[in-house]
Amino acid sequence: MIESLKQSFLDRFGRSPRIFRAPARANLIGEHTDYNEGFVLPFAIEKAVYVAASPRDDYRITVASVDFPQMLDISPKDLGPTAVPDGWMRYPYGVLSLISRAGHKIGGMDLMVASDIPAGAGLSSSAALEVGIVTAVTDLFGLNIVEVEIAKIGQSTENEFAGVDSGIMDQMASILGKAGHALYLDCRSLEWQQIPLGDASFLICDTRTKHALVESEYNTRRRECEAAAARLGKRSLRDVSLDEIAILPAPLAKRARHVISENLRVHSTVEALRTGDLTTVGELINASHASLRDDFEVSCRELDLMSEICRSAPEILGSRMMGGGFGGCTISILQGDVNLGPICSRIVAEYTGATGVEPAIYPCTATQGASEI
């Protein structure tokens, strides 16, 4: 893909670019806790967005994609919140607008993006795109934009330009990923630790299903969480205990119970990883899925089925839905050097037989965060 991207850039712009990579992320545990100022445990994966970049002499910015025909062509002085383009271009437009708004001086440039992240799988391709562009622009123009600010620019792009009330987990994982480690992130303070994953390996199973509810219900869940915290007089559900939610009406009590218990599961998972107890990690992952299904109500038939099929394999220690919900992927954890061929074949056969849809399966490990290649 990298050589193809370089050639596409050369063919369109007539010069060779620099190449930057920003990875997608998987989230081991800690789902829907980030925007509640809670705790998460994601890691960067091999799938990534690649950004080819080169400065230009005039005062124009162009952003093209090898996957989509639309191209952004704009002057830096015209960046802002009033003329947001449609589709995928809202992300680079938002990122560049926020860089400019923060007072960073950028000049003309050509950017071209390519991705091997499966669309609609819930692996945060948009966050990788945002982080990749900020990383490229920061390096091209020698800007002083540190890792946390890169993540915040990406999150603000989602919130302001894409209309998704997401947290900051995805961008932090993409920029701070470390090979062989998960990122133990406090989404309030943005303090983090790198937690070794030992001999854990993972399967991401894409159900290839995405229901229309995903974005609208995501925003609804965030409002429900905020309402639950407000009724209890707390800044966020991060500050609420399980004992306090008894006075909340349904469904607010269920939403709060998921967030509070999920934060506890994140802490327990970190402790289990530190002692190499992957069996306990698997049990916690299974409990996370049950909570997302029953209390947060963001699962669906396909995700439940896929997680059940994965858990039935003796080599798999635990499996759960991952991401916003209503379709996308599950993540499963395994230990040691496992022959994945028979496991993957069985998962594909059982899921396809039950749904008529052939899933995609991606073995993965934790990889490095965004950087120039």
N, C-alpha and C positions, 0 to 999 in steps of 0.2 A: 504493500500500500504506500509506503513512504516514497519509493522510487516513482510510482505512478503519480503521486501527488506532486513531486518535484517536476515531472515532465509536464503535467497539466498546467502548473504555474508557469513554466518556461514557455509553453505554447501560447498561453494567453497574454502574459505580461513581458515576455522577451528577455527575462533574466532569471538567474538562479536564486532561490529563496533560502532562508534559514528555516528549520523545521522544529516546531515545539510540540510536545505531547502532553495531554492532560488526561489522566485515567478516569474511567467510570468507577463506581464504588459498589461494593456489596456491604450490607449491614448485618453483622453477626447477630446483634440483639440491641434493642432500644428503639422501638418503632413508635412514631408519633409522640415522642418525648422531647424532641429537639425544640419545637416551638412552644413547649411548656417549660422551657428553661431547665430541662432535665438532663439525663445522661444517655450517651449513645456509645456504640462500639463498632464503628464501620472500619472497612479497610479498602484500599485502592486495589483494583484488579487489572488484568492485562488488557482488556478491552479499553479503547481510548478514542479521543478526538485528537486529530493532528492538524496543526495550523502552520501553513507555509506563509512566510512573512518577509516583506522587503520594504524599506522606505522608498519614497519617490520624491522627485525634486519639486513638483508643484504641490499645491495645498489642497489635494483631493485625497479622499479615503475611499477605496473600493474593497468590498468584501464579497467573495464569490464562494461557491460550494461545488464540489465535484458531484454532489448528489441532487442538487436542486437548480433549476434554471435561473431563479431570481438572483439579482446581484444588487447589493447596496452600493450606491455611488453618491457621496456627499462631501461637503466641506466641513471641517471641524467646527466652524462657527455656526453651522446650522443644526448641530446636535442639541437635543433637548426633549422635553416630554410632550411636545405639542403635535408632532408629526410622526408618530410611531408606525413603522411599516408592519405589514401582516406577516404571518407565518414565521419561518425560522429566522428571518432577518431582524425580528424584534430583539433577539438575544444579543447579537453583536452591536446593534444600534443602542440598546440599553447599556451595555457594558461601556461602550465608548462615550456615551453621554455622561455616565456617572464618573468615569475617569476625568473627563473635562470639568465636570461640576466640582470635583474635589480640588481643583486648582492645578492639576498636572498638565503640563504643556505637551501636546502631541502635534505632530506634523502630518504630512501626507504619507500614505502607505498603501500597499496592496496586500491583502490577506486572502488566502484560499483555505477552506477547511474540508476535511474528509474524516470519516468515522467508521469504525468497525463495531460500534455499539449497537446492538439490536434495537430498533425503534419500538417504543411501547412496552418494553420489557421491565421497566421500573428500575433501571440501572443508572439513572440520572445522567442521561446524555446531555441534557441542557446545562447542568452544572459543569460537566466536563468542557462543554463548549465555552461557557463563560470564563472558567479558570484558564483554559488554553489561550483565549484571546487576551485576557489581562496579562498573562505571563509573557506572551509574545510582545505586546505593546510596551510593557514595562522594560523589557530587555532592549527592544529596538531604540527606545528614546532615553534610556538610562534613568527611568523614573524611580523614585523612592517609594515603592509600594510593597510593603512587607506582606508576609503570608496571610495574616489575619485580615488585613485590609483587602487583599485579593478575594478572600472568601466573602467578606461583607459586600463587596461590589457585586459578586455573583448573586448573593441572596437578595440584595436590593433590586437587581434586574428581574428576578422571579416575581418579587412582590409588586414592583411598580410598573414594569413593562410587560410582564406576562400574566399578571393578575392572579398569581398563585401565592397564597399566604404561607409559604414554606419556611422552614427553619434553615439553619446554617450548616447542618451536618454534612450534606453532600459536597459542598464546596470545600469545607475543611478537610474532608477525607481525600479529595482530589489533589489538593495542594500539599498536604502534610503526610501523605501515605509513605510508609516505610516497608521495604521488603520483609516478609516474615512476621509482620506485626499488625495488630489492630490498634486503632486510635481511640483511647479512652478519653472521651471529651465531655467536659462540663459545659453545657450550652448556655449557661448564665455567665460564668466568668471567662469562658473560652480558654481555660486552662486545660492542658492535655498531658497524657502520658502515653508512651508507646508500650503496648503489652505484647510480649512474644506469644506467638500462636503454637509454638512447639511443633509437633509432627501432625498437627491438624491439617486436613485438606477439605475442599468444599466442592459441592456440585450446585450449580445454579440451573434450575429447570424452568425454562420459559414456557408457560402454558399457551402462549400465542393467543391469548384472550385479553381483551381490554374493553371493559364495559364503559358506557357513556357516563356513568356516575362518578368516575374517579376524581375529576377536578372539582365538581360541584360539592360532592360529599366531603372531599378533603377540606375545603373551606368551611363547610358546615361543622365538621368535627372540631376545627380550631375554634370556631365561635362557641360551641358547646363547652369546650374546655375553659375558655375565658369566662363564660357565664358561671360555670361551677366554681371557679376560683373567686369570682366577684361575690357570689352569694355567701361564701365563707370568709369574706374580708381579707383574702390573701392575694399577693401579687401574681402568683401563678400556682398551678398544681404542684410544682416543685416543693412548695412550702406546706402542703397538706398531708396529713396522715390518714391511714385507712380508717381509723376510729372516727374521724371528723365527717366522713361523707355520708353517715347514716341520715342526716337531716336533708340531704339533697333529693329532689324529685327525680324520677326516671325521665329521660335517659341520662341526666347529668351525673347521677351517682355511678352508673356503669362506665361512663367515659372516664370519670375521675379514678375509679378503681383500676382501670387498665393502666393509666399513666403512672399512678403511684406504685402499683405492683411491678410494672415494667422497669421503673427506675431501680427497684430492689433487685430485680433479676439481672440488670446490668452489673450492679455491684457484685452480686454473687458469681456471675460469669467471670468477672475479672479475677476474683479470688480463686476460682476453680482453675483458670488458665495458669495462674501463678504456681499452682501445685501440680499442674499437668493432668488434672482430673477431667478428661474430656467426656467421660460418661455423664458427669454432673452437668457439664455444659450442654450436652444433648438434651437432658431432661429439662433444663431451663428453656432451651429453644422450643421444645414441644409445648411447654406451658405458655410461652409467649404467643404461639399460634392460637391456642385455645382462648387466650384473653383477647386477642385481636378479632377472633371470630365471634365470641359470645358477648364481650363487654364493649368493645369498640365498634363492632359490627361493620368491619371493612373487608372482610373476606368474601368469597363467592364459591360457588360449587366447584369450579375448576381448581382454585387454589386449595380448597379443602381436600379434593380428590388427589391432587398431586402430592400434597404433604403426607396423606395417608399411604399412598403407594410407596413413597420414599421411605417412610418409617417402617414399612413391612420388610425392607431389605435388612438382613441381619448386620451388614457392614455399616449401615447408616445409624449414627447415634442419636440424631434428632433432625427435625425438619420443620420449617415454618414458612408462612408467606412473608414476603419482604417488600417494602415500599409502601406506596399510598394505599394500595388495595384495589379490589374490584377487577382483578386481572394482573397480568405481569408474571413475576417469578416467585419461586420458592428458593430457599437456601437450605442445604443439608450439610451436616458435618460428619466427617469420617476421620479415622485415626490410622496413621501408618501408611505403608505402601500397599495400596489396595488395587486389585485388578478391576478397573472401572468398566471394561468392555461389557461383561455379562450384566452388571448392575444397570448400566445405561440402556442396554437392549431391552431388559425387562421393563424398565420404567416407560420407555417409548411404547412398547407393545401394549402394556396395560392401560396407559393413558389414552392412546389412540383408539384402542378397542372400546373404551368407555365413552369417549367424546367425539370420535371421528376426526379429531384434530391431532396432527403429529407435533409433539413438542420439540423444542430445541434444548439441548443439554450442554452446558459449558463447565467442564472441570476448571477450577481456578485456585490460585494462591494469591497471597498478599504481595503487592508490588510497590514500586516507588511512585511518589507523587509527581506533580507536573514539573517539567524541565525542558531545556533544549536538548534535542538529540544530536 
